Amino acid sequence: MHTHTLSRKEEGGATKRDDGGLNGQRGPGGSKTSSNLSEGASGTTERFLQSTIDALSAHVAILDERGVIIAANERWRRFDKGDLFICPGQRIGANYLESCDQADDQSHADGIAVAEGIRAIIEGRRPDFRTVYRCSSSHGDRWFQMRATRFYDQGMRLVMVHEDITEIKHAEAELREITEHLLQLQDEERRRIARDLHDVTAQNIFAMTMNLARLRKILPELGGRAEELLSETTTLAEESLQEIRTVSYVLHPPTLHGGGLVAALGAYIEGFVKRTGIEVTLGAESRNIELPAEVQTALFRIVQESLANIIRHSKSRTARISLTENGRDMLLQVQDDGVGISSEILDEASGQIKSLGVGIPGMRTRLRQLGGKLRIESGERGTTVTASVPIREGKYDPNNVR
C-alpha cells in the first residue's frame, strides 16, 4: 500500500521531521546520523501491511471519499486479468464509482446497485454494503460476495472486499437439488394418499351411505332407538365422505401448468370454498412478475398448507390471500381470523415454530432454497403467514437478498 512518511508540524505550520539518529546521537561534525527511525518504522509497517493483505485470498482495495482506488492487494490487481467484474477499471487510480455507473448492459443493474450502496456509505446513510454477484471467466461462471465498509485514516476511506464463494454456491446448488428431490417425493406421496382417499376410502364410505339408504327402505316400520341410530350413522357417513373429499383436494390440488400462479390459486380457492364453506378472498396485483415454475410452485404450496392449517387448527371461517410486490420482494400473505397459534408452538419474537412438524418447516425450507423468507405472526385476532421471494426489475432474482 502506498503511504506517505508521517511528519509533525510546528505551531507556525512549518514541517519538522524527526531526523534524530539512534538514541538522539549526532554523527561526525555534529550532524545527525542519516538513519531515520520513524521512516524506517513506517517503511517496515507499510511492507508488513502490504504483505499481509497480499496473502489474503480475497480481493481487497481501498477507496477514497471520491470512490478512487488508492491501494489494492495482489489478488485485486490480478482480478481483471482472468475475471470480468460488474465494473471495469480495476487499476489503482481508477474511479470505481464511475466504472460502476458505466457498466455494460449485462452488468448495468449490478453496477448501479453497487454504486448506490457505496455512495450511501460515503454520505453516511449506511455503515456498510454487501451484495452477491456472478461473473464470467475463462474457467466458467464464478460467484463473488462483495462487502464495502468505511474507516478513517487521514480522511474517510472505504475498504472493498470481494470473496470468491463459487464453491459455496456449488455446495448450495447440490443441497438445493437434494432438498428439491425430497420435496418432490413428498408431493408424490401426497398425490398417492389423495388418490387412495378419493378412489378407495371415499368410494367405500359412499357405498356405506347407499346401503344405509337401502336399509331404511327395507325397514319402513323401523322406529324408536333403531331409527335414531340409523339416522346418526347416515349423517356421520355423509360428513366423513365430505371430509375425505376435502382432505383429498387439499393434498392434491390443481396444477400450475397453463394459466400461471394467479389462475391456479383462483381455481384452487374456488374448489376449497365449495368443499369447506370457508370464505376465501384473493387479491393479486395486475402487474405481471416473471416467476419461474419452482417459485410459483413454492408459493402455491404455501397457500395450500396455510389453508389446510386453517381447517385443522385455526377454526376461522374466513381467509384473505394477497399477492403483491414492493420492488425488492414478491410478497404472499395468508390471513385468518381464527384462534391463533399458541405460544407453546410459535415463538412470537422470531416467528419460528418451536414444536416438531412438517407443514410449516416444509414451507420455510421451500422458500430458503429460493432465497426467500417466511414470517408467521399470530395472536388473538388470528394468524398471518407472510412469504417473500426476492425480485429485481420485475423478475425473480435469488441474489437480490438483504
C-alpha positions as CSV (number, residue, x, y, z in Angstrom):
1,M,0.0,0.0,0.0
2,H,1.3,3.4,-0.9
3,T,1.6,5.7,2.2
4,H,3.4,8.9,3.0
5,T,6.0,9.3,5.6
6,L,4.4,10.8,8.7
7,S,5.7,14.2,9.8
8,R,5.0,16.6,12.6
9,K,4.0,20.2,12.2
10,E,5.2,23.0,14.5
11,E,2.7,25.6,15.7
12,G,3.7,28.0,12.9
13,G,2.8,25.5,10.3
14,A,6.4,24.5,9.2
15,T,7.1,20.9,8.8
16,K,9.6,19.4,11.2
17,R,11.0,16.0,10.5
18,D,12.4,13.8,13.3
19,D,15.9,13.4,11.9
20,G,17.4,12.2,15.1
21,G,19.6,9.1,15.0
22,L,19.6,6.2,17.3
23,N,19.1,7.5,20.9
24,G,19.4,11.1,19.6
25,Q,23.3,10.8,19.0
26,R,24.9,13.0,16.3
27,G,27.3,11.9,13.8
28,P,30.7,13.4,12.9
29,G,30.8,17.2,12.8
30,G,27.7,17.5,15.0
31,S,25.3,16.4,12.2
32,K,22.7,13.8,13.0
33,T,23.0,10.3,11.6
34,S,21.3,9.5,8.4
35,S,19.2,6.7,9.8
36,N,15.7,7.7,10.5
37,L,13.7,5.6,12.9
38,S,10.3,6.9,12.0
39,E,10.9,6.5,8.3
40,G,12.4,3.0,8.9
41,A,9.5,2.0,11.1
42,S,7.0,3.5,8.6
43,G,8.5,1.6,5.8
44,T,8.6,-1.7,7.8
45,T,5.0,-1.3,8.8
46,E,4.0,-0.5,5.2
47,R,5.7,-3.6,3.9
48,F,4.2,-5.7,6.6
49,L,0.7,-4.5,5.9
50,Q,1.1,-4.9,2.2
51,S,2.4,-8.5,2.7
52,T,-0.5,-9.2,5.0
53,I,-3.2,-8.2,2.6
54,D,-1.4,-9.7,-0.4
55,A,-1.6,-13.0,1.5
56,L,-5.4,-12.9,1.7
57,S,-7.4,-15.0,-0.8
58,A,-10.0,-12.2,-1.1
59,H,-9.6,-9.3,-3.5
60,V,-9.1,-6.1,-1.4
61,A,-9.0,-2.5,-2.4
62,I,-9.1,0.9,-0.6
63,L,-11.1,3.7,-2.0
64,D,-11.0,7.4,-1.0
65,E,-14.1,9.6,-0.4
66,R,-14.5,10.2,-4.1
67,G,-14.5,6.5,-4.9
68,V,-11.0,6.4,-6.4
69,I,-8.9,3.2,-5.9
70,I,-5.8,4.3,-3.9
71,A,-4.5,0.9,-2.8
72,A,-5.0,-2.8,-3.6
73,N,-3.7,-6.2,-2.8
74,E,-2.1,-8.5,-5.3
75,R,-5.3,-10.5,-5.8
76,W,-7.2,-7.4,-6.7
77,R,-4.5,-6.3,-9.2
78,R,-4.8,-9.7,-10.9
79,F,-8.6,-9.7,-10.7
80,D,-9.4,-8.3,-14.1
81,K,-6.9,-10.5,-15.9
82,G,-9.0,-13.6,-15.7
83,D,-12.3,-12.4,-14.5
84,L,-15.0,-9.9,-15.5
85,F,-16.3,-7.9,-12.6
86,I,-19.6,-5.9,-12.8
87,C,-17.5,-2.7,-13.1
88,P,-14.4,-2.4,-15.4
89,G,-11.3,-0.4,-14.5
90,Q,-9.8,-2.1,-11.5
91,R,-6.4,-0.4,-11.6
92,I,-5.1,1.9,-8.9
93,G,-6.2,5.5,-9.7
94,A,-9.4,4.5,-11.4
95,N,-12.7,5.9,-10.1
96,Y,-14.7,2.8,-9.0
97,L,-18.0,4.7,-8.8
98,E,-17.7,5.9,-12.4
99,S,-16.8,2.5,-13.6
100,C,-20.0,1.1,-11.9
101,D,-22.1,3.8,-13.4
102,Q,-20.8,3.0,-16.9
103,A,-21.1,-0.8,-16.6
104,D,-22.3,-2.6,-19.8
105,D,-25.8,-3.9,-20.3
106,Q,-25.1,-7.3,-18.8
107,S,-23.8,-5.8,-15.6
108,H,-25.7,-2.5,-15.6
109,A,-28.2,-3.3,-12.9
110,D,-25.5,-4.7,-10.6
111,G,-23.2,-1.8,-11.3
112,I,-25.9,0.8,-10.4
113,A,-26.8,-1.1,-7.2
114,V,-23.1,-1.2,-6.1
115,A,-22.6,2.5,-6.9
116,E,-25.7,3.4,-4.9
117,G,-24.5,1.2,-1.9
118,I,-21.0,2.9,-1.9
119,R,-22.5,6.4,-2.2
120,A,-24.8,5.6,0.7
121,I,-21.7,4.7,2.8
122,I,-19.8,7.8,1.8
123,E,-22.8,10.0,2.6
124,G,-23.3,8.3,6.0
125,R,-26.7,6.8,5.1
126,R,-25.5,3.3,5.9
127,P,-22.4,1.9,7.6
128,D,-21.7,-0.9,5.1
129,F,-22.9,-2.6,1.9
130,R,-23.0,-6.2,0.8
131,T,-24.1,-8.0,-2.3
132,V,-23.6,-11.2,-4.2
133,Y,-22.9,-11.3,-8.0
134,R,-21.9,-13.7,-10.7
135,C,-19.1,-13.0,-13.2
136,S,-17.8,-14.9,-16.3
137,S,-14.2,-16.1,-16.6
138,S,-12.1,-18.4,-18.6
139,H,-12.9,-21.1,-16.1
140,G,-16.6,-20.7,-16.3
141,D,-19.1,-18.7,-14.1
142,R,-17.8,-17.7,-10.7
143,W,-19.6,-16.2,-7.8
144,F,-18.4,-13.4,-5.5
145,Q,-19.6,-11.7,-2.4
146,M,-18.7,-8.0,-2.2
147,R,-18.5,-6.1,1.1
148,A,-17.8,-2.4,1.5
149,T,-17.0,-0.8,4.9
150,R,-15.8,2.7,5.8
151,F,-13.0,3.6,8.1
152,Y,-11.0,6.8,8.8
153,D,-7.3,7.4,8.2
154,Q,-6.4,11.0,7.1
155,G,-9.9,11.2,5.9
156,M,-12.7,8.7,5.2
157,R,-11.7,5.5,3.4
158,L,-13.6,2.5,2.1
159,V,-12.3,-1.0,2.1
160,M,-13.7,-3.2,-0.7
161,V,-13.5,-6.9,-0.3
162,H,-14.5,-9.4,-3.0
163,E,-14.6,-13.0,-1.8
164,D,-14.8,-16.0,-4.2
165,I,-17.8,-18.0,-3.0
166,T,-18.1,-20.3,-6.0
167,E,-17.5,-23.5,-4.0
168,I,-20.2,-22.4,-1.5
169,K,-22.6,-21.7,-4.4
170,H,-21.9,-25.1,-5.9
171,A,-22.5,-26.8,-2.5
172,E,-25.7,-24.8,-2.1
173,A,-26.8,-25.9,-5.5
174,E,-26.2,-29.6,-4.6
175,L,-28.1,-29.2,-1.4
176,R,-30.9,-27.5,-3.2
177,E,-31.1,-30.4,-5.7
178,I,-31.3,-32.8,-2.8
179,T,-34.0,-30.8,-1.0
180,E,-36.0,-30.3,-4.2
181,H,-35.9,-34.1,-4.7
182,L,-37.1,-34.7,-1.2
183,L,-39.9,-32.1,-1.6
184,Q,-40.9,-33.8,-4.9
185,L,-41.1,-37.1,-3.2
186,Q,-43.3,-35.5,-0.5
187,D,-45.6,-34.1,-3.2
188,E,-45.7,-37.5,-4.9
189,E,-46.6,-39.2,-1.6
190,R,-49.3,-36.6,-1.1
191,R,-50.8,-37.3,-4.5
192,R,-50.7,-41.1,-3.8
193,I,-52.5,-40.6,-0.5
194,A,-55.0,-38.3,-2.1
195,R,-55.7,-40.8,-4.9
196,D,-56.2,-43.6,-2.3
197,L,-58.5,-41.5,-0.2
198,H,-60.6,-40.5,-3.3
199,D,-60.6,-43.8,-5.2
200,V,-60.8,-46.2,-2.2
201,T,-61.8,-44.7,1.1
202,A,-64.3,-42.2,-0.2
203,Q,-65.9,-44.8,-2.5
204,N,-66.3,-47.2,0.4
205,I,-68.0,-44.6,2.6
206,F,-70.2,-43.6,-0.3
207,A,-71.2,-47.3,-0.6
208,M,-72.0,-47.3,3.1
209,T,-74.4,-44.3,2.7
210,M,-76.1,-46.1,-0.2
211,N,-76.5,-49.3,1.9
212,L,-77.9,-47.3,4.8
213,A,-80.4,-45.7,2.4
214,R,-81.5,-49.1,1.2
215,L,-81.8,-50.4,4.7
216,R,-84.2,-47.6,5.6
217,K,-86.4,-48.6,2.6
218,I,-86.3,-52.2,3.6
219,L,-87.3,-51.5,7.1
220,P,-90.0,-48.8,6.8
221,E,-91.6,-49.7,10.2
222,L,-88.3,-49.2,12.0
223,G,-88.7,-46.7,14.9
224,G,-87.5,-45.8,18.3
225,R,-83.8,-46.1,19.1
226,A,-83.1,-48.1,15.9
227,E,-84.4,-45.3,13.7
228,E,-82.3,-42.8,15.7
229,L,-79.1,-44.9,15.3
230,L,-79.7,-45.3,11.6
231,S,-80.1,-41.5,11.1
232,E,-77.0,-40.8,13.1
233,T,-74.9,-43.3,11.2
234,T,-76.1,-41.9,7.9
235,T,-75.2,-38.4,9.0
236,L,-71.7,-39.5,10.2
237,A,-71.1,-41.3,6.9
238,E,-72.0,-38.3,4.8
239,E,-69.8,-35.9,7.0
240,S,-66.9,-38.4,6.7
241,L,-67.3,-38.6,3.0
242,Q,-67.2,-34.7,2.7
243,E,-64.2,-34.5,5.0
244,I,-62.3,-37.1,3.0
245,R,-63.1,-35.4,-0.3
246,T,-61.9,-32.1,1.2
247,V,-58.6,-33.6,2.5
248,S,-58.1,-35.3,-0.8
249,Y,-58.5,-32.0,-2.6
250,V,-56.1,-30.2,-0.2
251,L,-53.5,-32.9,-0.7
252,H,-53.8,-33.0,-4.5
253,P,-54.8,-29.5,-5.8
254,P,-54.9,-28.4,-9.4
255,T,-51.6,-28.0,-11.1
256,L,-49.9,-24.7,-12.1
257,H,-49.5,-25.7,-15.8
258,G,-51.2,-23.3,-18.2
259,G,-52.6,-20.3,-16.5
260,G,-49.8,-19.5,-14.0
261,L,-49.9,-18.8,-10.3
262,V,-52.8,-16.4,-10.0
263,A,-55.1,-18.6,-12.2
264,A,-54.1,-21.7,-10.3
265,L,-54.8,-20.0,-7.0
266,G,-58.2,-18.9,-8.2
267,A,-59.2,-22.4,-9.3
268,Y,-57.9,-23.9,-6.1
269,I,-59.7,-21.4,-3.9
270,E,-63.0,-21.9,-5.8
271,G,-62.8,-25.6,-5.1
272,F,-61.7,-25.1,-1.5
273,V,-64.6,-22.8,-0.7
274,K,-67.1,-25.2,-2.2
275,R,-65.8,-28.1,-0.2
276,T,-65.2,-26.4,3.2
277,G,-67.6,-23.5,3.4
278,I,-64.8,-21.2,4.4
279,E,-64.9,-17.8,2.8
280,V,-61.6,-17.0,1.0
281,T,-60.8,-13.9,-0.9
282,L,-57.8,-13.4,-3.3
283,G,-56.2,-10.1,-4.1
284,A,-53.4,-10.0,-6.7
285,E,-51.8,-7.1,-8.4
286,S,-52.3,-6.8,-12.1
287,R,-48.6,-6.3,-12.8
288,N,-47.1,-9.4,-14.4
289,I,-44.0,-10.5,-12.4
290,E,-41.9,-13.2,-14.1
291,L,-41.6,-16.1,-11.7
292,P,-40.0,-19.5,-12.6
293,A,-42.0,-22.6,-12.2
294,E,-40.3,-23.6,-8.9
295,V,-41.1,-20.3,-7.3
296,Q,-44.8,-20.5,-8.4
297,T,-45.0,-24.0,-7.0
298,A,-43.5,-23.0,-3.7
299,L,-45.9,-20.0,-3.3
300,F,-48.8,-22.2,-4.3
301,R,-47.8,-24.9,-1.7
302,I,-47.6,-22.2,1.0
303,V,-51.2,-21.2,0.2
304,Q,-52.2,-24.8,0.2
305,E,-50.5,-25.5,3.6
306,S,-51.8,-22.3,5.2
307,L,-55.4,-23.1,4.2
308,A,-55.0,-26.7,5.4
309,N,-53.8,-25.3,8.8
310,I,-57.0,-23.1,8.9
311,I,-59.1,-26.2,8.6
312,R,-57.1,-28.2,11.2
313,H,-56.2,-25.6,13.8
314,S,-57.5,-22.1,13.3
315,K,-61.3,-22.8,13.1
316,S,-61.6,-19.5,11.2
317,R,-64.5,-19.2,8.8
318,T,-62.7,-16.6,6.6
319,A,-59.3,-16.2,5.0
320,R,-57.6,-13.5,2.9
321,I,-54.9,-14.1,0.4
322,S,-52.9,-11.3,-1.2
323,L,-50.1,-11.3,-3.8
324,T,-48.1,-8.0,-4.0
325,E,-44.6,-6.7,-4.7
326,N,-42.6,-3.8,-3.3
327,G,-39.8,-3.5,-5.8
328,R,-37.5,-5.9,-4.0
329,D,-39.8,-8.7,-2.9
330,M,-42.8,-10.6,-4.1
331,L,-45.0,-10.9,-1.1
332,L,-47.6,-13.5,-0.4
333,Q,-49.8,-13.2,2.6
334,V,-52.4,-15.6,4.0
335,Q,-54.5,-14.1,6.9
336,D,-57.3,-15.7,9.0
337,D,-59.5,-14.6,12.0
338,G,-59.1,-17.8,14.0
339,V,-57.8,-18.7,17.4
340,G,-54.2,-18.2,16.6
341,I,-51.1,-20.3,17.3
342,S,-50.3,-20.9,21.0
343,S,-47.0,-19.6,22.4
344,E,-46.1,-23.2,23.1
345,I,-45.8,-23.8,19.4
346,L,-44.9,-20.3,18.0
347,D,-42.0,-18.1,19.2
348,E,-43.7,-14.7,18.7
349,A,-40.4,-12.8,18.7
350,S,-38.8,-14.7,15.9
351,G,-41.8,-16.2,14.1
352,Q,-40.2,-19.6,14.4
353,I,-42.1,-22.8,15.1
354,K,-40.9,-24.5,18.3
355,S,-42.7,-27.8,18.0
356,L,-41.9,-30.5,15.6
357,G,-44.0,-30.9,12.4
358,V,-43.6,-31.0,8.6
359,G,-46.1,-28.4,7.4
360,I,-44.6,-25.0,8.4
361,P,-41.0,-26.2,8.4
362,G,-41.6,-27.6,4.9
363,M,-42.8,-24.2,3.8
364,R,-39.8,-22.5,5.3
365,T,-37.5,-25.0,3.6
366,R,-39.1,-24.4,0.2
367,L,-38.5,-20.6,0.5
368,R,-35.0,-20.9,1.9
369,Q,-33.9,-22.8,-1.2
370,L,-35.2,-19.9,-3.3
371,G,-33.5,-17.1,-1.3
372,G,-36.9,-16.3,0.3
373,K,-38.2,-15.9,3.8
374,L,-41.2,-17.0,5.8
375,R,-42.7,-15.0,8.7
376,I,-45.6,-16.1,10.9
377,E,-47.4,-13.7,13.2
378,S,-50.2,-14.9,15.4
379,G,-52.4,-13.5,18.2
380,E,-56.0,-13.3,19.4
381,R,-57.2,-11.9,16.2
382,G,-55.8,-14.6,14.0
383,T,-52.7,-15.6,12.1
384,T,-50.8,-14.0,9.2
385,V,-48.3,-16.1,7.2
386,T,-46.1,-13.9,5.0
387,A,-43.8,-15.4,2.4
388,S,-41.3,-13.3,0.4
389,V,-39.1,-14.1,-2.6
390,P,-36.5,-11.6,-4.0
391,I,-37.2,-9.8,-7.3
392,R,-35.5,-7.1,-9.3
393,E,-36.8,-5.2,-12.2
394,G,-39.9,-7.4,-12.4
395,K,-38.1,-10.7,-12.4
396,Y,-37.2,-13.2,-9.8
397,D,-33.6,-12.7,-8.6
398,P,-32.3,-15.0,-5.8
399,N,-29.2,-12.8,-5.3
400,N,-31.2,-9.6,-4.5
401,V,-31.3,-10.5,-0.8
402,R,-30.8,-8.0,2.0
